């Protein structure tokens, strides 16, 4: 490094709680992405092979252990999981592109142990794009980004069942594109019926509607419902978290027999639904749209309409084996979260 460049680097302000420099790294001379729709339509993985090398445009991805059972009771293999993600990639990729990805790896299938991995493993293909984020400690973590079908297949082949991307894009990791609420039944002696989660979702929707905020729901694929509000990028993650906390606390005060916003697990009252605002904190993630979950029925985190919630959806009715057909029939119900038009200016309530 030249002396001038070293002085400039030294003069740059370091990362703080509310400022985290991030850099996108691409391989020089490489196309940044391959068309998802064309490559997905042409991809059909063999069912009689354990390992295969797939050519997608100029890129090649080696897929391994395809016949390994990830859901033994359902007969669903790792190859079935990868094929699912290829099939839904035209709808999925726009929602996760340009965002750092936290990998949650299940090397032994959905019922096995898992571990989180933030740093992109090495060696890796030189076309995997990196979002290098500086943390307050001064540590820089190279997160992988899923920009196209080859990178999606590469990540899933590592044993990732669900996908957990950042709420903010890599060009400004401190300013998210949405505020969201994770509606999660409180664990206790008796399970909370999913009907109470649906009821809570409708209350959250009404509260956001009263504030003039558009809201979109999806099942978590686990036990709850996610509600997202697309916002105009500008407020910091801390500001978004502060709004979410005030909103959740307000709902809990209005509906104490149904809703809690208690952060401390030991203090959460049983039988309630947690409106979890804390997932809006910097660096947190939730399972993305169209993510398969390590659920016994291979349930998928699926966009649903408010009418469907009123009518009585279940977690299990949206799963790996039927979700691609629903997508082909209905399209992406969360397409508005990708649009510049219709986003809410959260500054109004900060």
Number of C-alpha atoms within 10 A of each C-alpha: 6 7 8 9 10 10 11 10 11 10 9 9 10 15 18 13 11 14 18 20 20 23 16 18 15 15 13 9 7 10 10 13 18 17 14 22 16 13 19 19 13 11 14 11 17 14 11 8 12 14 14 14 11 16 13 18 12 9 14 13 18 13 20 17 15 23 18 18 19 26 21 13 9 11 11 19 19 27 24 21 25 22 20 19 24 24 25 21 23 20 21 21 19 16 18 22 17 22 25 30 25 23 24 21 23 21 18 15 21 24 13 12 10 16 10 11 13 14 17 21 12 6 6 9 15 10 19 22 23 25 26 22 22 20 18 15 10 12 11 18 17 22 24 26 26 26 22 23 27 28 21 22 22 20 23 22 22 16 23 29 28 23 24 21 27 23 27 21 20 24 14 18 26 23 23 24 24 21 22 25 24 22 26 23 25 20 16 12 8 9 12 18 13 19 14 17 24 24 17 24 26 18 15 20 21 14 17 16 12 10 11 10 19 18 21 19 23 25 27 27 29 20 17 22 28 25 22 21 21 25 23 18 19 16 19 18 23 17 19 26 20 16 18 22 20 13 18 23 18 15 20 20 12 11 13 14 13 19 29 28 25 18 14 7 9 7 9 18 19 18 20 26 31 27 33 21 25 19 18 26 16 22 16 13 16 18 21 23 26 32 25 29 23 21 17 14 22 24 25 30 27 27 21 18 14 16 10 11 20 13 9 11 17 15 21 16 14 24 21 22 15 13 21 19 12 12 17 12 9 8 12 18 16 19 11 15 21 13 10 12 11 14 19 20 15 20 13 7 9 10
